[in-house]
Amino acid sequence: MWNNGIVRRPVDRGRRVIRYDHRDTGRSSTVDFAAHPRTVADMASDALAVLDAFGAGQAHLVGASLGGVIAQRLAVTHPHGY
C-alpha cells in the first residue's frame, strides 16, 4: 500500500522511511490465526522490533487502518519514545 510514490517526498527531504508487512500480510510468514491469535499489542511490539532492528532511536509513525491503530497504541504506551 505504501508505494514508492507515497514515500518519495519524505525521502527526498532526507527522511528514512521503513515499510514492513504486518504479520500474515504481504511477504511476511503465515500462521494459523485461530491457533495463534495476536493482539494490537503484539503488533505494536513487532513495530518496535522493526525500529530496533534498524537502530532507529526515535521515529514518526504513520499508518492507515490497522497501521494507524498500531501507531496510536505506541503513542499511548510509549509517549516519550521507546
TATAJO-V17325 format. One record per residue. SS is DSSP state (H for helix, E for strand, C for the rest). Layout:
SS + SS
This chain:
C + C + C + H + H + H + H + H + H + H + H + H + C + C + C + C + C + C + C + C + C + C + C + C + C + C + C + C + C + C + C + C + C + C + C + C + C + C + C + H + H + H + H + H + H + H + H + H + H + H + H + H + H + C + C + C + C + C + C + C + C + C + C + C + C + H + H + H + H + H + H + H + H + H + H + H + H + C + C + C + C + C
